[in-house]
Amino acid sequence: MSMDASKQFTTLDYIDDIKVAGDVFAKPVNEYWALVSLKEGLDFLYKQTVRCNEMMLAQANPKVRIFAMGNSLLLTGVPKGLLTCAFHWYAISACQYVRTVGSIAHKEDKSRPEAWQYLKAVIPEVLTFRNKVAAHYAWTMNHSQDNIAEQSASIMPMLTFSDDSFFIGGYTVSQRKKGKEICGSVANWSITKVHNQLKERYWPEQSHSEPRSIG
């Protein structure tokens, strides 16, 4: 979120070159206040996840590639419930942020993609998680677009730690129905990695290095 004084515009998306007139974040209102609020929440969830990554790395052998899922004993000491919810909250807030930027862009220039198309292009894996898990578990909806394996995957423990970051998802569920094997999975993504991608697009003035754990 930055202002170019000479051109009097604010850049909302540095990759797709989405700009609006004026310094909209000087005294943000309405959609711009929504972006400010959502960014504050996204930053908070990112820092909490970094803290969990550090907790995990502190108790692991740095020479060993770690792959721990769900209720693994390797996750001892990590607040698994809170971290799982952080992924839910992050997915919903990130989709809100990206879709709001897309909506602003489309309202300013009708030749640009509609908000939902823009969202799907920017963070497709987070959107899938939002739709099948964070907004409501597919398991509770019995929607015709979700097969039985996808429904089961949506309600299973999803935390995965691989290399240096916590991910959500990362496995495939296989079930049999009427003699036929049906497979399903949930999109695999990391808060820390997605957040750094969003920094490049929306907040490049921020450092790309992950912050140290907060107290």
C-alpha positions as CSV (number, residue, x, y, z in Angstrom):
1,M,0.0,0.0,0.0
2,S,2.0,3.0,-1.2
3,M,1.4,6.5,-2.5
4,D,3.3,8.1,-5.4
5,A,3.2,11.8,-4.7
6,S,4.1,12.8,-8.2
7,K,1.4,10.8,-9.9
8,Q,-1.2,11.0,-7.1
9,F,-2.2,7.3,-7.2
10,T,-2.1,4.3,-4.9
11,T,-0.9,0.9,-6.2
12,L,-3.1,-1.9,-4.9
13,D,-1.5,-4.7,-6.9
14,Y,2.0,-4.4,-8.1
15,I,1.9,-7.5,-10.3
16,D,-1.3,-6.8,-12.2
17,D,-0.6,-3.0,-12.0
18,I,-3.9,-2.1,-10.3
19,K,-3.9,1.6,-9.3
20,V,-6.5,4.0,-8.0
21,A,-6.5,7.8,-7.8
22,G,-5.4,9.5,-4.6
23,D,-3.8,8.4,-1.4
24,V,-6.7,6.1,-0.4
25,F,-4.9,4.7,2.7
26,A,-4.2,8.1,4.3
27,K,-7.7,8.2,5.8
28,P,-9.2,4.9,4.6
29,V,-12.9,4.4,4.5
30,N,-15.2,1.7,3.2
31,E,-13.5,-0.8,0.9
32,Y,-10.0,0.7,1.8
33,W,-10.7,0.4,5.5
34,A,-11.7,-3.2,4.8
35,L,-8.3,-3.8,3.2
36,V,-6.4,-2.2,6.1
37,S,-8.3,-4.3,8.6
38,L,-7.8,-7.5,6.7
39,K,-4.1,-6.9,6.2
40,E,-3.6,-6.4,10.0
41,G,-5.3,-9.7,10.6
42,L,-3.3,-11.5,7.9
43,D,-0.1,-10.2,9.3
44,F,-1.0,-11.4,12.8
45,L,-1.9,-14.9,11.6
46,Y,1.4,-15.0,9.6
47,K,3.5,-14.1,12.6
48,Q,1.7,-16.7,14.8
49,T,2.4,-19.4,12.2
50,V,6.1,-18.4,12.0
51,R,6.2,-18.8,15.7
52,C,4.8,-22.4,15.4
53,N,7.3,-23.1,12.6
54,E,10.1,-22.0,14.9
55,M,8.8,-24.2,17.7
56,M,8.8,-27.2,15.4
57,L,12.3,-26.5,14.0
58,A,13.7,-26.0,17.5
59,Q,12.9,-29.6,18.5
60,A,13.8,-31.2,15.2
61,N,17.1,-32.4,13.6
62,P,17.9,-29.8,11.0
63,K,19.6,-32.5,8.8
64,V,16.4,-34.5,8.6
65,R,13.5,-33.7,6.3
66,I,10.4,-33.6,8.5
67,F,7.0,-34.8,7.4
68,A,4.5,-34.9,10.3
69,M,0.7,-35.0,9.9
70,G,-2.3,-34.6,12.1
71,N,-1.8,-35.8,15.7
72,S,1.8,-37.0,15.2
73,L,3.9,-37.0,18.3
74,L,6.4,-34.8,16.4
75,L,3.8,-32.0,16.8
76,T,4.0,-32.2,20.6
77,G,4.0,-28.6,22.1
78,V,2.5,-27.1,19.0
79,P,-1.0,-25.6,19.6
80,K,-2.5,-27.8,16.9
81,G,-6.1,-26.6,17.4
82,L,-5.2,-22.9,17.3
83,L,-2.9,-23.4,14.3
84,T,-5.6,-25.3,12.4
85,C,-8.0,-22.4,13.1
86,A,-5.4,-19.9,12.0
87,F,-5.4,-21.6,8.5
88,H,-9.2,-21.3,8.5
89,W,-9.2,-17.6,9.5
90,Y,-6.3,-16.8,7.1
91,A,-8.1,-18.5,4.2
92,I,-11.3,-16.5,4.7
93,S,-9.5,-13.2,5.3
94,A,-7.1,-13.7,2.4
95,C,-10.0,-14.4,0.0
96,Q,-11.8,-11.3,1.3
97,Y,-8.7,-9.2,0.7
98,V,-8.0,-10.5,-2.8
99,R,-11.6,-10.4,-3.9
100,T,-12.0,-6.8,-2.6
101,V,-8.9,-5.7,-4.6
102,G,-10.4,-7.5,-7.7
103,S,-13.7,-5.8,-7.2
104,I,-12.1,-2.4,-6.9
105,A,-10.2,-3.0,-10.1
106,H,-13.2,-4.2,-12.1
107,K,-15.3,-1.3,-10.9
108,E,-12.6,1.1,-12.1
109,D,-12.0,-0.8,-15.4
110,K,-14.6,-3.2,-16.7
111,S,-12.1,-4.8,-19.0
112,R,-10.4,-6.3,-16.0
113,P,-11.5,-9.7,-14.7
114,E,-14.5,-9.9,-12.4
115,A,-13.6,-10.2,-8.7
116,W,-14.2,-13.9,-8.5
117,Q,-12.0,-14.6,-11.6
118,Y,-9.2,-12.4,-10.1
119,L,-9.4,-14.3,-6.8
120,K,-9.3,-17.7,-8.5
121,A,-6.2,-16.6,-10.4
122,V,-4.3,-15.1,-7.5
123,I,-4.8,-17.8,-4.7
124,P,-6.6,-20.8,-6.2
125,E,-5.4,-23.3,-3.5
126,V,-6.5,-21.0,-0.7
127,L,-9.9,-20.4,-2.4
128,T,-10.4,-24.2,-2.7
129,F,-9.6,-24.6,1.0
130,R,-11.9,-21.7,1.9
131,N,-14.8,-23.3,-0.1
132,K,-14.4,-26.9,1.1
133,V,-13.1,-26.4,4.7
134,A,-12.8,-22.9,6.2
135,A,-16.3,-21.5,5.2
136,H,-17.9,-24.9,5.9
137,Y,-16.7,-28.5,5.9
138,A,-17.7,-30.3,2.8
139,W,-18.4,-33.2,5.1
140,T,-21.3,-31.3,6.6
141,M,-22.8,-30.1,3.3
142,N,-23.2,-33.3,1.2
143,H,-22.8,-31.2,-1.9
144,S,-23.0,-33.0,-5.3
145,Q,-19.8,-31.4,-6.4
146,D,-17.9,-33.0,-3.6
147,N,-17.3,-36.7,-3.8
148,I,-17.3,-38.9,-0.6
149,A,-13.5,-38.9,-0.5
150,E,-13.3,-35.1,-0.6
151,Q,-16.0,-34.8,2.1
152,S,-14.0,-37.1,4.3
153,A,-10.7,-35.3,3.6
154,S,-12.3,-31.9,4.6
155,I,-13.0,-33.1,8.2
156,M,-9.7,-35.0,8.9
157,P,-6.7,-33.5,10.8
158,M,-4.9,-31.6,8.1
159,L,-1.8,-30.1,9.7
160,T,1.4,-31.1,7.9
161,F,4.9,-30.0,8.6
162,S,7.4,-30.3,5.8
163,D,10.9,-29.0,5.7
164,D,10.5,-25.6,7.4
165,S,6.8,-24.8,7.3
166,F,3.4,-25.9,8.4
167,F,1.0,-26.7,5.6
168,I,-2.6,-27.7,5.5
169,G,-3.6,-30.7,3.5
170,G,-1.0,-32.6,1.6
171,Y,-2.5,-36.0,1.4
172,T,-5.1,-37.9,-0.7
173,V,-8.0,-39.9,0.7
174,S,-9.2,-43.0,-1.0
175,Q,-12.6,-44.6,-0.4
176,R,-14.6,-47.4,-2.1
177,K,-18.2,-47.0,-3.1
178,K,-20.1,-49.7,-4.9
179,G,-16.8,-51.4,-5.8
180,K,-15.3,-48.2,-7.3
181,E,-12.3,-46.4,-5.8
182,I,-12.9,-42.7,-5.3
183,C,-10.1,-40.3,-4.4
184,G,-10.2,-36.8,-3.0
185,S,-7.9,-34.3,-1.4
186,V,-7.7,-30.8,0.0
187,A,-5.5,-28.1,-1.5
188,N,-2.0,-28.1,0.0
189,W,-0.8,-24.6,1.0
190,S,1.3,-22.8,3.6
191,I,0.3,-19.6,5.4
192,T,3.9,-18.4,5.4
193,K,4.6,-19.1,1.8
194,V,1.3,-17.7,0.6
195,H,1.8,-14.6,2.7
196,N,5.2,-13.9,1.2
197,Q,3.6,-14.3,-2.2
198,L,0.9,-11.7,-1.2
199,K,3.7,-9.4,0.0
200,E,5.2,-9.3,-3.5
201,R,1.9,-8.5,-5.0
202,Y,0.3,-6.1,-2.5
203,W,2.9,-5.0,0.1
204,P,6.4,-5.1,-1.5
205,E,7.6,-2.5,1.0
206,Q,7.6,-5.2,3.7
207,S,10.7,-7.3,4.2
208,H,10.5,-10.7,2.6
209,S,12.3,-12.3,5.5
210,E,10.1,-14.0,8.1
211,P,10.0,-12.2,11.4
212,R,11.3,-13.7,14.6
213,S,8.7,-15.2,17.0
214,I,6.6,-12.8,18.9
215,G,6.2,-12.8,22.6
